[in-house]
């Protein structure tokens, strides 16, 4: 009798664990989902991707998914966003070829590079 009870408990636990895994995969965070073209996501105090190559005339969008504010700043002073709260976006159109270094002025260790061809 005990072995039947043990087998039932084991099957029940496996079934519950499988259901939780399916639910977790179905509600995956936006960072796991496909990223839009020419978009840089700010999450976990990082720019993702950290390096992006685009053609001249392209508009790049930064989107903050962190619960903390971030600023998108070009080190040469070409552009600077306002403070981006969670789910806020900032856009900049890159008209000229070159390499543009970007950082968050609140968290200067956050860095990225935009290469414009």
Secondary structure by P-SEA (a helix, b strand, c coil): caaaaaaaaaaaaaaaaaaaaaaaaaacccccccccccccccccccccccbbbbcccbbbbbbbcccbbbbbbbcccccccccccccbbbbbbbccbbbbbbbcccccccbbbbbcc
